[in-house]
Amino acid sequence: MPATVTTAPPRHLLDAIVVDRPRNEAALAIGGAWVAYLIGVVAGRGAGDARTLIDAALVGAAYVLVGFAAASRTRRLASTSHARRALLTLTAGTGLGLFNLAANWAIAQMHPTLRALLVERFRNIGFVDGVVAAPLVEEVMVRLFVMSAIAWLVFRVSRRAPLAFIVALLASAVFFASLHLFRPLPLDPALANYYRAALLAKYTVAGVALGWVFWRWGLPYSIACHALVNATHSALEGLFF
């Protein structure tokens, strides 16, 4: 009698991409992050026609797939309850928003030109841009994609997860800060250099905090924390500027 050969069921593509969670959770995470990125692009008026929307969809898919693949191989989320994570996110977001407001106030005290530039920027950034578009787009791009990819590359070389986390956290924070330097600067070179350095330092600190939230608790919490940072600043900036 011929022997019965048992073959394993074919492996699903998602099982090969995301290795730290069940298939249904992976599909929900990938789909949710991709939709969140597209909502952020549309809310920030980055998709003016069908062509740019399609481009954004393709770029977002690459960010999400590569990001989750890399993160799932280098990160282990903290085993805290969702309620505790939500409370800690609320606290962290509000605290970081107050820090951001205080940092901007300190920068504004250095020179009237800097104050005028900051006030003009606050006026140009709408509530939707700051609380919806920026958190969705930047967290998917910077934290999920850039931070996770760097962590995976460092881990592949060093095989040391703590080192991979630290390098990825700092590198992604500096990258995040550099994205916020493309703005009008003072005409005085010395004042412009001070403004640029102050912005780089402020946003790097924010990037470190948001990166830690992402790595420990996940993308939804870093998005929520980022939104709370900007909402707190938006709600209180009129008292100081």
Disulfide bonds with the S-S distance in Angstrom:
none
